[in-house]
Amino acid sequence: MTQFDKRNLSMMMDFYEMTMSYGYFHQCHGDVRVAFDLFFRAVPDKGGYAVFAGLEHVIEFVENLAFSDEDIDYFRAQKLFSEEFLSFLRGFRFRGDIYAVPEGTIIYPDEPLMTIVAPIIDAQLIETAILAQINHQSLIATKASRIVRAAEGRKVSDFGARRAHNMDAATYGARAAYIGGVDMTATVSAGQQFGIPISGTMAHSWVMFFEDEFTAFKKYAELYPQATVLLVDTYDVIHSGIPNAIRTAHEVLAPQGHRLAGVRIDSGDLAYLSKRIRVMLDEAGLADCKIILSNSLDEFTISSLLLQGAQVDSFGVGERLITAKSDPVFGAVYKLVAVEDAGIFSPRIKMSENVEKLTNPGLKDLYRIYDRYGKAVADMLAVQGEEIDPTKPFRYVDPRKPWKNRFFEGVTAVNLRRPYMRAGKRVEQLPTLEEVRRYVQKQLTEEIWPEEQRFENPHRHYLDMTPMYYEIKMGLLDDMRGKHS
């Protein structure tokens, strides 16, 4: 195969998913319905929140999950599976239900972001593909949100494609970055596929190709007079780049009735240079010319630049966005939480030597609790279908301090999750990319406390439990200790 051959993404799996599926099939357990939760354990960069992204492509994947004759031949060649099982795979289609928080939801650790309720084979076969999509896009959307917050209202463009881990990561990373708040991308495939605004001007090679810098600027301005942005650090920003940009503005653009749109700096002391450039442009009558900064930026370097008084109108952010360089792992996991027996789902729990790897068992609902001003004060786990009446005080349990008797009063409780698929069929219309992006912005502006959004020592968002759910979890833990001690 080459990268231009048609790919069947159904083969995106860890091999153990297939070996276990054959085991369930061979032992006649393949139709037993189970529930898996997808959740993550820690916010990247020690942040206060994350952004849920990638759901649209999970639903697309599950809807189209099927195995071709070539796939079946590949599995046959492993000499591990019966012909009966291979025949089952040839006609396989996903038969389960998917519940999830909407794409773009602000999320926190240990919450069931997605629950897959399906026959055990169906639920097992989609594990890796789901995690790959959610882990990657949620990571980049979260990083983008931090970078946009650091920019304090200035525009941010994704420049990361050439440093992405591969071409898919560049394209889907641009989508996730747009969800997180980035304004545009330089990645054309993402612009075409997802309708994201694209931007781009010139590279150093354009300037170096011509016999001198002014000629390079002049030729470019003649081609794109309505949107001329010049890269001014190929040779010497102060003594060459900016003087030639000013000359271009006066001698090439002004006679055509156009203005120089901007200059970009991609190296050097960006804070110092931007301040010098602003003075030079203003003195030349180009106060409306924008200054764009790039070169290994992230939320920390952007915050530092602004603290130093950098004169900047927008940022181009590359590898530290598209690879989430400072913390390049999101860490979502996919764990079994219930198994159906005689029509009733029996909860399952994963115990571990590490307390952070203890799972929340059973089928459950996830509520977000809002105060009277619309601010999200906590999230809460409840038994699936448990009645929650916020019109009167109701008790909750903080699992970190279960001995305290606490109540919510005067609040609104919103069940965050909704069904997206039932019996393998889509039942919820997915929002547009623009709607997802606006949803993120609305939450961060109106619902999520600023204290949770700061970069240093953010306030921890509480994940509480109803007393009923807490007692079920503790009872299951006691049972497991008795069986395995």
Steps between C-alpha positions, in 0.01 A plus 500: 500500500600862448367808674283573195321165513152488646517425872247309704510673837316203653842336524614774740514280808736336745526132414380397844159639410475234231643215708265579789205534263572156361515368857157646578363364173651153550359477854156624387525827694511724194143628540526582872440873538750704699574865573834673454578854621750732337657748741834666571699523820690832492475832315805565276745769613352478852215716374160549654286369214511323164293520179321193365565456127486226239147369557387564141773275365427229757139489382612493136740215576244288681237553230739380232668218691525197269759249382585439133605177332861621518464557874358151550785349298747685721343359816484153345874516434563542875382136542327576830131529410232256387320537167176541695643805676639642176157463343352689796751780444416521129143600584583701810331832574497686832182419695535709813410831665726801554443768763729802521537858609464732198816578308656818635391437860740624767604180679679384813679184616327172590169591336330259256530708182373212288325175586474221246225245574531214253570129453846433641658442157359824361615701801846342497576546130456879505720571803823611332338707225282689749792571730723612213246757382395632841851506646650689207228755431424568868871555566539753219169676571604539865843636407343738249260631762792580731693674222199707395441599861863614530464713185243720678275564201769513233455271202676162498577298189600133485840469326568144616457260206868450421575408862197274553563132561355413159263636235183380677623660822549828315151495347302380801721704732403814309134410550554449873695826527209684336262347755733624773477858369776543241377737227649346186742238370775484241411134433314493169364144544329608823360810334355298216370211711358694794439852368754661733625842382849465351786745505854515369744741344862421419796303632866597516558310176293761308721779629821304437399404144515857370819700459416730791241542773323803352447322170349203685263729691414696186411187299283368780320830551426520128339157515297554820457875548177459696661281769875550508671358808880498481744275686769742615763292683676318215807725522477782756168612646590856601753596232353316201166330549296789638657770279424287194146432623442875545642567155265237356205663674585844358629414152296192405177487699414868553493584126244220458288633786593217740654485846762264638292247697771366726854388574603173663802423717605136542828529691698707747390684812134534409410741781786739426466481122123548503533820701768636269292405194187668634686829536650473151165418337317777684761758405462390136124563509415129526327494839239261356762240396465192719787318669488119501733298723592135454786263599441221756221676685268356763286640781802560722714685242198701386421604859865597548506706179191694602641555848809652335283741302541334162321687222305223332168468322494125437696181558596212273539190717660184367653192657411576860134511401475214251703264722391648837874499568511571873269206583442291187266235646131534582466164669137400444431135580221255419387276786230238550246625758203259471392163362140407424352186655133409457421855389673669792840671477730388779770758584870424462791687660872503429711494815865595498802562716475858372195676641472725192433191289192399700201521266143620553280194443160441348261689275474860614396853412730800504351828621646847492386712792444873434445770759229767467736712286564223246850414623601133510581424863556123472421184307323203655466127428163337557360153443354484149139616518528618861263789568675830565279779636693829515192695613576401858826439687653164414792327658816410313823322590846638435692170450818664630322601822207260533456564871370853438124552474449736205202628301439685174240776528357744247676332209420357158608147407554422131558145376799555271480184292259403225455200271673526162445143377245231581527148363770618262297788354563871549222667702648844567585764240859612541572873522702686240863582570407865550234401755751286690748789504237746629393249765857489637521880507162536671594262780835663565349848493177442692516175698854400598662691786806710405680332790478167313645660187821642646828331402658484846328305779151502347203437724396132498155431359319266738360164392244402760266200529146445611482298823339214306781481249770536766354213704488276193865570426611442858296181522657367183845583632429307819378200299811504281730524801330197650537298180860593421664558837 
